[in-house]
Amino acid sequence: MNILMILTSHDQLGDTGKKTGFWLEEFAAPYYVFKDAGATITLASPKGGQPPIDPTSDEADAQTEATKRFKADAESQKALANTHKLSEIDAADYDAVFYPGGHGPLWDLAEDKTSIALIETTLAADKPLAAVCHAPAIFRHTKAANGEALVKGRTVTGFTNGEEDAAGLTDVVPFLVEDMLKQHGSDYQKGADWSEFVVEDGNLITGQNPASSEKAAKQLMAKIKATADA
């Protein structure tokens, strides 16, 4: 069972002078869901090497059991510090793909042509793909086989406008995930702000926020097993 996790390489929070990156919990919780299930995990990012961790997600009050486990796991820290370049990845080598969020993907993965092609190839091959929180930004330019937006008519979720407003970044981000998904014709759904909320549409799994990352990973695992048993 080979799972590809794709992280952002972008570390600048717009023109605020502050840092961003991927949200630690959204990486760590799924990572251990996969690892504990015996999966082989490959980590990749547009630039390769160490992807930037959003500093806010590294603060004491943002820590979870999964992030604490990661910080005590030297082997996994080494893997994260040496992610593969996304351009060197072949989607055919993997059974599923998972995109953690954080604000970084709004700037790089949403626009990255290699990532766009990998998403389109993965879903066209009927393999499961999951994205949580801000990571559904990756669907900004993806297309279905008919040339229409990939998420058109699909049930999806992602970071809500209310959550972005609460984070104080509505006027900083290049676009709002909720608005973009709706504009692309998706059936956008959401739960209460900051609550666990995950939706599935075929092999596409999306989670609303950090609290949704572990559940999204578990549902991805269930999809892999269902595909293998089919």
N, C-alpha and C positions, 0 to 999 in steps of 0.2 A: 504494500500500500504506500504509494508515493504522493505526498502532499506538498504543494508549492505555496509558500507564504510570501507575498510581495509587499514590501514596505516602501514608504516614501524616502526620498533623499533630500527633500526640501526643508530648510531650517529657518527661513525668514518669515515672520508673521506680518506680511504686507510691508508697509512702510513705517511700521511702529517702532522699529529698532529692537523689537523683542524676538525671542527665539520660538520656534515651533518644531514640529516633527511628527512622529507617530505617538499614539497614546499607549503608554506602557501596559496597562491592564488589557487593552484590546489585542496586544501581541501575546502577553504571557498566559492569559487564561486559555485561549485557543491552543497555543503551543503545547501546553501540558495535557489538554484533552487529546491531542493527536499523539503526543509522545507516550502517554500512558496506555494508549490503544495499540501501541507497537508500530505506529506509522514511521516511515522514513520521511523526514522533513527537510526540504531544501528552502533556504532563505535567499531572496533576491531583492534588488532595489535598482533604480535606474543607474546610479553611479557605482554600485558595488561598495564593498567595505562596510564600515560602521554607519548605519542609518541614524539620523538624529532623533533622540528621545525628547518629546515635548517636556520642558522643565516642570510645568505644572503637574504633569502626570507622575513626576518623580518625587513630588513633595510628600511629606509624612502622611497627610490626611487623605491621600489618594491611593495609599497602598492596600493591597488585598493579599489573600493567602497566596495567590498565583505570583504576584510581583515579588513577594518576600521569598518565595521558593526560587524564583529566577535569580534574585540577588545573591543567593547562596549556592548557585549552580554554575560553577566555573566553566564547565563544558559548554553549556548553552550560551553563556556570555561570549565565549570564544566564537561560537557559530554566528552569533549576531554581529560580532565585530568584523566578520569576514563574509558578508553576504555576496552572492554572485551578481555579476552585472546582468541586468534583465535582458540585454541584447544577446547574451550567450545562452539563454534558456530556450529549450524546445518544448512547447506545450504538450507534444505527443508523449513526453516522458512521464507525465503526471496523471494521477487518477482524479485529482481535484485541486482547486485553487482557492486560497483564502486571502482576502485583503483586510488587514487591520486599518483602523482610521487614525484620527488625529487630524489637525488642520492641514498638515503638509500635503496630502494628496490633492487638495483643492488646486494647488499650484502646479505640481509636476505630473502625478499619475493621471489626472483628468485630461491632460494634453499630450501624454506620452504615446507616440504612434506604436511603439513596440508593445506597450501594455494594451492599447486598444485592439491591436491585432490578436494578441494572446487571448483576450476576453472573448472576442468574436469566434476564434478558432475553438476554444474550450467549450463554449455553449453550443456551437454548431456540431461538435462531436458528441453532444449529449452527455458531457461530463459536468459534475456539480461545481458550482462557483459561489462563494459567499463573500459578502462585503458588509462591514459594520460601521455605524456612526457616520463619519465624513467620507468613508471609503466609497459609498455609492456615487460619489463625484466621478468615479471612473467611467460611469455610463454617460457622461456628457456628450461624447462624440461617437460612441459605439453604435454600430448599425446591425440590423438583422439582415438575413439573406435577401429580403425584398427591398433593401435600401432604406427602409424606415428606421426610426430610432429603435434601438434594441429593447428598450423598456416600454415601448408603446403597447398598451393593452395588457401589460404585465402588472401583477400585484407586487409592490415593493414598499420599502420603508427606508428611512435614513434620518440623520440628525434633523430635528424639527426647527422651524423658524423660532419657536418659543425658547428652545434650548440655546440657540445661537444668540438670541437677545439676552438671555440670562447670563451667557458667557461674556456679554459686552462686545461682541465682535461682528455684529450685523453690518456695520459700515466699514469693516476691515477686510473681510473675506471677498474674493473675486466674484463669488455667486453663492446663493443660498441653496443647499442641497434639496430641501423640500420644494422650493420653487422650481428648480431645474427639472426635477423628476416629474412634477406635474406638467410643466411646459412641454415635456417630451411625450405626453399622452399616457403616462403610466396610471395605474390605479394605486395612487399613493395612500398608504394607511399609516396611522400612528397611534401609540398609546399615550398615557399621561407622560408629561415631560420627566425624564430621568428614570422612568420605569423600564423593566425588561420587556422588550417587544420585538418579536422576530416573525417574519412572514416568509412563506415559500411559494414559488410559482414554478412548477416543474423542477428543474435542476438549479434554479436561481434562488439563493437564500440571502435575505438582507436583514440586518439588525439595526435598531434605531440609535443606540448610544453605547457607552462603555458597559453598562449593566447587561447589555444584550449579547456581548461577545462570546461568553461561554456557551450559552444556549445555541447560538448560531453555529458554533463549532461542533456541538453535539449533533445538531441536525444535519450538518455537512457529513459527519461520520456515518449517520444513518443512511444518507443518500448513497454514499460510496458502497456500503454493505448491500443495499437494495439493488444497486447496479450490478454488483458482483454476483448476487444470487439470481439475477434475472436470466 
